[in-house]
Amino acid sequence: MLTSRALLRGLKSGFWRPLSSTSSVQAAHGKDMSPDVLDPSVPQYNNRLDTPLSDVPFVRNLNSEQRQLKEKEKGPWTKLTKEEKIALYRLTHELTYPEMRRGSSEWKTVLGGVFIFLGFSGMLVWWQRIFVFGEVPHTLSDEWVEKQTQRMIDMRVNPVGGFAYHWDYVKKQWK
Amino acid sequence: MAHPSQLGFQDAASPVMEELLHFHDHALMIVLLISTLVLYIIVAMVSTKLTNKYILDSQEIEIVWTVLPAVILILIALPSLRILYLMDEINDPHLTIKAMGHQWYWSYEYTDYEDLGFDSYMVPTQDLVPGQFRLLETDHRMVVPVESPIRVLVSAEDVLHSWAVPSLGVKMDAVPGRLNQTAFIASRPGVFYGQCSEICGANHSFMPIVVEAVPLEHFEKWSTMMLEDA
């Protein structure tokens, strides 16, 4: 009994937890899950469409080349080349607006999962039909249904808008 | 009775059922309009290109979406109460029939003039004549004159049952030791089927109700014949 419990616990943490948790699915789809990113007690860098300037710049620790660029930025900006301006942007921001708006491929995983489960349910239903269900009552045979339909027409079943309404009693056919 | 692939109610055979059909159309239309509006709002909110999506308050919209639902609810409540009281009106019935629920059949007693009583058992599936309706046919039908107000007193001899005929707009619980009254007018001749509507044991699904509305002369002939047979 203890071995089965240990086995279960091992399976849960080693196999199921990494598979089923939101963080593992998000990491698989490209979200940065490193611990310093997830510490909310210090100001964080964030990519948000409605706050263009975040609390801290993206690159905190500049190397000497980047520090030189920052010094050049203190002068007139017309002297900066296009590549330098882009490099400065990338120092303070991780993503551009189009990059932020770009969606993930998570929907493919979701849709695939939905189809898998639908298919599995379909297999269950089909198996049931073959191995579990018996014969339908004899009142569903074609001759019976024909006689029954004629009887329903004769009895004027639902004559206002339901059933007998659709039968043309003069021409003896459906309207 | 219901026809194949039926989605809505059966056609009304009594004025009350006609009112219920109209009310159902009214309420369903309101539901459809609200659902369409909500679906549109959801799609608009999800697909917007705006970035400032976190407005914290607005007094005007709060007033609108409080008052408007209250108005809609009143628009639903007024016809609903109207029909409720309509169903309870004193209608001076021409005939009183007692419908007694048993396990597992109904018995009908017409005791206004003579002592007429009979049981109504379901016709078993293997005994059906080709063309008859499975689980709905009975050996004796409750025959009533057409276009006459009929009072039905519903009770039970053993456990709870419920006497229901959807096309007449009638459902009344059969409680042992209690007499429940309901009434209907069959506005057109025909045969109207119903089934027991309160779980009552193994054969709860196999004790149907069949009401046959016929012109008065036919009713008189039928009741004479039933009295002679008894």
Boltz contact constraints between the chains, C-beta under 6 A:
constraints:
  - contact:
      token1: [A, 49]
      token2: [B, 51]
      max_distance: 6.0
  - contact:
      token1: [A, 50]
      token2: [B, 51]
      max_distance: 6.0
  - contact:
      token1: [A, 50]
      token2: [B, 52]
      max_distance: 6.0
  - contact:
      token1: [A, 139]
      token2: [B, 134]
      max_distance: 6.0
  - contact:
      token1: [A, 144]
      token2: [B, 130]
      max_distance: 6.0
  - contact:
      token1: [A, 147]
      token2: [B, 130]
      max_distance: 6.0
  - contact:
      token1: [A, 147]
      token2: [B, 131]
      max_distance: 6.0
  - contact:
      token1: [A, 148]
      token2: [B, 131]
      max_distance: 6.0
  - contact:
      token1: [A, 151]
      token2: [B, 131]
      max_distance: 6.0
  - contact:
      token1: [A, 155]
      token2: [B, 191]
      max_distance: 6.0
  - contact:
      token1: [A, 156]
      token2: [B, 190]
      max_distance: 6.0
  - contact:
      token1: [A, 157]
      token2: [B, 1]
      max_distance: 6.0
  - contact:
      token1: [A, 158]
      token2: [B, 3]
      max_distance: 6.0
  - contact:
      token1: [A, 158]
      token2: [B, 10]
      max_distance: 6.0
  - contact:
      token1: [A, 158]
      token2: [B, 11]
      max_distance: 6.0
  - contact:
      token1: [A, 160]
      token2: [B, 11]
      max_distance: 6.0
  - contact:
      token1: [A, 162]
      token2: [B, 3]
      max_distance: 6.0
  - contact:
      token1: [A, 162]
      token2: [B, 11]
      max_distance: 6.0
  - contact:
      token1: [A, 163]
      token2: [B, 3]
      max_distance: 6.0
